[in-house]
């Protein structure tokens, strides 16, 4: 059936600010859906309050509304744009809840708007735990014994009837909020109370806990002809009991019997058909008894889910893009397969490789948090590794995590306490994968690990194989490792650093030189959806160690953009936004744009965003070999946050050109000591400071500069390790801890300007001219991390002299640092005197916010200047902001109720929203200002 021609304009509802449980995967799906609909000549409007996303950029949609996600906002857009249909399946739970609320208020009917991609009734059936359970019973799909409870008494009765252990699942929540396991009667009352309070409908499902069962997911698509295909099977490495967002997952499923898989397929299709007559995507979760293959349904989500982005990147099948075309009437066999260009989308992907997703946690930002994993999601991001085997993909995922690991162990960071290891195996946390390897290295039997973790034996055997290989490697020296064995090590994902560590007294470069002399080099394989049965047209690659290389380097001038890796606090989606604009600018400037990144949630890893995508760890060994193959004009490190910046020194050492600001100039800004010396030369005020390498030196420095002092390490992002102390005793503790967490680092000790106001500037420099992108004033004072502060653009209470000084200092510093591209500077203002706190010659988390507020494509402009194709004078920059824009941080404290909510120098927010106001009398601003008055010196 051809598309519904009555649909000429569509509204896509976004997911709002990034929170734990609803992250940038919805930026990816929303962006892909918008571009897909625009291909069909449909006018696309987007509503989303998140300024950091590419989804809210004009390159994605015809009309972008940076407004609060409310039904009232939606109704205004329906009238203004004469919307024909709304697509609510690309914005996570937030969008579905809004769609349902609008339906209940009669908004869709009133304005003659079709809801596409989902049946509104399906939302109720899937989110209401009792309705879902009853539906499964009616269609003959197994579910765990359970009872619904709307009150404390009903919950107690249900627990008594079902027996322990139990799981409590609140209705209508995201990321498992309020859910949890109850192992014994004494724990039940508190858990039930928490669940009832978390549910907006004061309803929970009290269910038998199938702890230790295996967990699987299937991603489905259905068209209006009722054709259904399974895009991907995903198996959780972790057994039931850990939220799927916190589980290591593998695709395709590794330990699923064919009979069980066919049964699961049939049940998933039956479930999708039972929840409504709609065309679009669906995610289904199952649990399987490892003893007898009994299957029970856990849940079904009639929308693009967190796993949909993973499945899209894993298979090369663009789920959100196809789902949006299905939603406007096309059938699967009428849509072109985006990879082969010769087959239809009615084609289930077949993989000849393995992908492994590992979540990324930020417990270090939540001091005192309960770090044990359970039903409530706690991770802030994820990485994906692609390899020819499970173990290769697993090691690549470990290298991608940005936690200082060189792979799965073999890097000197192992745990040697058997008591800690065994406790960690039983009480899963962020490091359980590494503890499994440590336990095996210490001789703990595989069966003992299986019993305590309930992880499938096949996965554990794969990890044990690494231990055997490490033992064998230690028999050799670098120069007598047999070529075949060396090749095997690389095929198993061992990095050169790991091999160097295991051999001892050998450097990474020496290992690299030895293996390349033996002809052992990475080759690149195409992600092609069809196991090479049909020729693939899409330049989307992963590395492995085999004979044939499928990535052919062209003769074009190339630019490599290094991505930002996994989302984490301090380095979020705003850096992916910057990377995407870097790619677009490179393409517009006539370069072949090459992306290197490992985050499956992002738009930068969409296979049609770059000219060539390498889905690889942003890890030196991998980046090095891509550069050697592609021979680019240079590498952009300025857009990918600290992940990309930390590569600058290596690139500089190897003589590889860094596009934009040079390594030495970036190093001056990153090294707090060198930077303060520069400020002194420029006669720019800065807080008194000193540098120390141990606690004794720190105390001397602190007494010279005067308490209170800000203690911080060099080269960090998101305020990691920063603290404010007021005496010698607290300083000693802070320094000892900091050097323990970040060994080899130097400690910077600055006099802290108590009760000063904090401000920021962002600017672009072409080496001659400097353009001030924006000046912002924080509502909270200095001492609270800028990422956790509400910022107002332009400033609302600064004197003309302070603003003039900020502009003067910004231009002076930009020229002194020879900035080519972007520069962010943070200031403290006290008694109308402006002090410079720090400068970052790179993309900052605030530039996307300013770009959206002023409606100017600043990152694109900066990238073209970095590439040397334009100067500032080539751009006619006109700002469109009338009134003020406010950036307000969003926190995920609901996941960590035990953590104090006080803000300080270490960043804790997970996302941000934007709000426009006409004047300072706006009730929103007045309330925000009043609510934060506890921090104010005014």
PyMOL commands that set and color helices and strands:
alter all, ss='L'
color gray80, all
select helices_A, chain A and resi 25-39+54-56+71-81+92-104+107-110+120-127+129-139+152-162+185-198+244-246+258-274+306-315+319-327+332-334+363-365+390-400+418-426+432-441+446-453+457-473+478-480+483-491+496-503+508-517+573-588+620-630+641-645+648-653+663-670+672-682+695-705+728-741+786-788+800-816+847-854+858-866+872-874+893-895+923-931+933-935
alter helices_A, ss='H'
color red, helices_A
select strands_A, chain A and resi 9-13+43-47+63-65+85-87+114-116+146-149+166-170+180-182+204-208+214-222+228-236+249-251+280-288+295-301+354-360+381-387+523-526+540-544+558-562+592-597+612-615+634-636+689-692+709-713+723-725+747-751+757-766+770-781+791-793+820-830+833-840+884-890+911-917
alter strands_A, ss='S'
color yellow, strands_A
deselect
rebuild
show_as cartoon
